[in-house]
Amino acid sequence: MQTKRLFMQTVLALGACASATAAFAATPIKFQLDWRFEGPSALFLQPVAKGYFQAAGLNVVVDAGSGSGGAIQRVASGSYDMGFADMAALMEFHANNPEVKDKPVAVMMVYNSTPSSVLALKKSGIAKPADLTGKKMGAPVFDGGRRGFALFAKANKVGDVQWTSMDPPLRETMLVRGDIDAITGFSFTSLLNLEARGVKASDVVVMPFADNGVKHYGNAIIASAKMVRENPEAIRAFLKAFAKGAKEVMANPAASIAYVKERDGIVNPAMETRRLQLALDGVVNTSDARAEGFGQISTTRMALMASQVSDVYATKTRVNPDLVWSGRFLPPVADLDVFPKK
């Protein structure tokens, strides 16, 4: 009996040790978002909260961000392992830093279309892109829509405009006050910011770049060169777990906002649910995304975007699309079947 008891104790101890070792062996991943904890961040916060990353052998920590440029810089520097950033900003970083050996790479497309849009109030008389000619436009100097506006203007025969710069919190305020005639910004961010300032959605003209001749990709998941080189399996595991969470978020957006609320207690659940739905409808679950496949890209479309970014952003070197994107870490097609059935 004593021998049997000692045997069982040994087995239990070994089991506990194995469990502890497995937990300790989880690969740590620091993930940098592009912006604050808002509706769209549920795509990343839900798989964390529901343990999908943990089940995949990863210890993922998601932090709020302050813009795509910052996310790219932090992943490039090694402060973060992975992140979420605008594809045009990543292209610009690659082309303007040829001397940097280890540059982040996009490994999964999430925003199949750029969220960049031009927004104006109907009372201004602006109803279509051509009406912007000669108008006062405003946006922070680093805003993606402002930086890529030349493409929007060329595609829609918009003449010269006058730009006013401001900090992000003042953008919509200045539009409401009439200091400027139109702004550039993410559609699902600026529209709700205008509503928060007392403007009805029906009184706003929204002109998405994607619907007006600029077929650029938006935000993608990026990985550091070190992870690509040393731990490709961790990237694959991350993307598979992310896709599982994304499928659930798209199936029930309202429920996923609870995980955003957990990270930022002051968010308005109703507003963030609407923001998330606008993002899903406008840039994630789109006809192009369904045609190309969730997380994937069209090489022809990516090459055209790389050429346009090189020209409009006047980069030091030409953007090489083969260096900014790698689809080799994507999970099997079956795991990318995340869009709700129509």
Salt bridges, closest charged atoms under 4 A:
GLU38 OE2 - ARG36 NH2 3.13
GLU38 OE1 - ARG275 NE 3.74
GLU92 OE1 - ARG147 NH1 2.56
ASP102 OD1 - ARG229 NH1 3.35
ASP131 OD1 - LYS128 NZ 3.03
ASP143 OD1 - ARG171 NH1 3.00
GLU172 OE2 - ARG171 NE 3.52
ASP179 OD2 - ARG177 NH2 2.67
GLU195 OE2 - ARG274 NH1 2.74
GLU233 OE2 - ARG236 NH1 2.71
GLU248 OE1 - LYS50 NZ 3.11
GLU272 OE1 - ARG275 NE 2.75
ASP288 OD2 - LYS215 NZ 2.73
GLU292 OE2 - ARG301 NH1 3.01
ASP311 OD1 - ARG318 NH1 2.56
ASP335 OD2 - LYS240 NZ 3.96
ASP337 OD2 - LYS341 NZ 3.22
